[in-house]
Each structure stands twice: as structure tokens, then as C-alpha cells.
Amino acid sequence: MRSGKGSVEVEAALNEWFQRALVYISGAMGLSFALRFQDMTDKSYHDAPDGFPLNRTGVLNGIRGRVERLHEFIRELQPPIGNR
């Protein structure tokens, strides 16, 4: 990612996605899931792809954490294998 206008547009798109996901999760799954989706205190990342700008790692880690959280929700909400 380059700094400048492109980065601003990417960050704006990510923030829009986050807000839409939060509204959906809150309405469909409840406040406890929405709060967990927002909370990244249990997530820690110390790497980035080679050449990735260090000043953008916060955005990258925000994406990683939220995607991981969505995967957690999917695992929690899936019925046990014998009940599918």
C-alpha cells in the first residue's frame, strides 16, 4: 500500500466495512457478539508481509483480528458435526 490518497481510500473502505459488519452483528447476533467484534485486546501480531509499510500495520492487524473474530463466531455457532 502506498501512502497518500490510495491509503486514505482503502482505510475509508475498511472503516465502512467494519461499521456495516458491526451493525449486522449487533442486530443479528446481539450485543455480546458486537462487543467481541470490536474488542481486539486478545489479538497480537508482530509480523507483516515483506515491504509492507510499517505505518500501515495497524490497519492490517485490524483486518486480521476482525477476520479471525468472524471465524471464531462461525466455529461457535456451527452445530456439532454429528448434528449437521
C-alpha positions as CSV (number, residue, x, y, z in Angstrom):
1,M,0.0,0.0,0.0
2,R,1.3,3.4,-0.8
3,S,0.8,6.3,1.4
4,G,-1.4,9.1,0.1
5,K,-4.8,9.2,-1.5
6,G,-5.0,5.5,-2.1
7,S,-4.3,4.7,1.5
8,V,-7.0,7.1,2.7
9,E,-9.5,5.5,0.3
10,V,-8.5,2.0,1.5
11,E,-8.8,3.0,5.1
12,A,-12.2,4.6,4.5
13,A,-13.5,1.5,2.7
14,L,-12.3,-0.7,5.6
15,N,-13.9,1.6,8.2
16,E,-17.2,1.4,6.2
17,W,-17.0,-2.4,6.1
18,F,-16.3,-2.5,9.8
19,Q,-19.3,-0.3,10.6
20,R,-21.6,-2.3,8.3
21,A,-20.4,-5.6,9.9
22,L,-20.9,-4.2,13.3
23,V,-24.4,-3.1,12.6
24,Y,-25.2,-6.6,11.1
25,I,-23.6,-8.5,14.0
26,S,-25.4,-6.3,16.6
27,G,-28.8,-6.8,15.0
28,A,-28.5,-10.4,14.1
29,M,-26.4,-11.8,16.8
30,G,-26.7,-9.5,19.8
31,L,-24.7,-7.0,21.8
32,S,-22.2,-9.6,23.2
33,F,-21.1,-10.6,19.7
34,A,-20.8,-6.9,18.6
35,L,-18.7,-6.1,21.7
36,R,-16.4,-9.0,21.0
37,F,-16.1,-8.0,17.3
38,Q,-14.9,-4.6,18.4
39,D,-12.5,-5.8,21.1
40,M,-9.1,-6.8,19.8
41,T,-7.3,-6.8,23.1
42,D,-6.7,-10.5,22.9
43,K,-5.1,-10.3,19.4
44,S,-1.4,-9.6,19.0
45,Y,0.5,-9.5,15.7
46,H,4.2,-8.9,15.3
47,D,4.7,-9.5,11.6
48,A,3.8,-8.0,8.3
49,P,4.4,-9.0,4.7
50,D,7.9,-8.1,3.3
51,G,7.8,-4.5,2.1
52,F,4.6,-3.6,3.9
53,P,4.7,0.0,5.2
54,L,5.2,-0.1,9.0
55,N,2.9,2.9,9.4
56,R,0.0,0.8,7.9
57,T,0.4,-2.3,10.2
58,G,-2.4,-1.1,12.4
59,V,-4.8,-1.3,9.5
60,L,-3.5,-4.7,8.6
61,N,-3.8,-6.0,12.1
62,G,-7.3,-4.6,12.4
63,I,-8.3,-6.6,9.4
64,R,-6.6,-9.8,10.6
65,G,-8.2,-9.5,14.1
66,R,-11.7,-8.9,12.8
67,V,-11.5,-11.8,10.3
68,E,-10.2,-14.1,13.0
69,R,-13.1,-13.0,15.2
70,L,-15.6,-13.8,12.5
71,H,-14.1,-17.2,12.2
72,E,-14.5,-17.7,15.9
73,F,-18.1,-16.8,15.7
74,I,-18.6,-19.3,12.8
75,R,-17.0,-22.1,14.9
76,E,-19.1,-21.2,17.9
77,L,-22.4,-21.1,16.0
78,Q,-21.9,-24.3,14.0
79,P,-23.7,-27.3,15.2
80,P,-21.5,-30.2,16.4
81,I,-20.5,-32.4,13.4
82,G,-22.9,-35.3,14.5
83,N,-25.9,-32.8,14.4
84,R,-25.4,-31.4,10.9
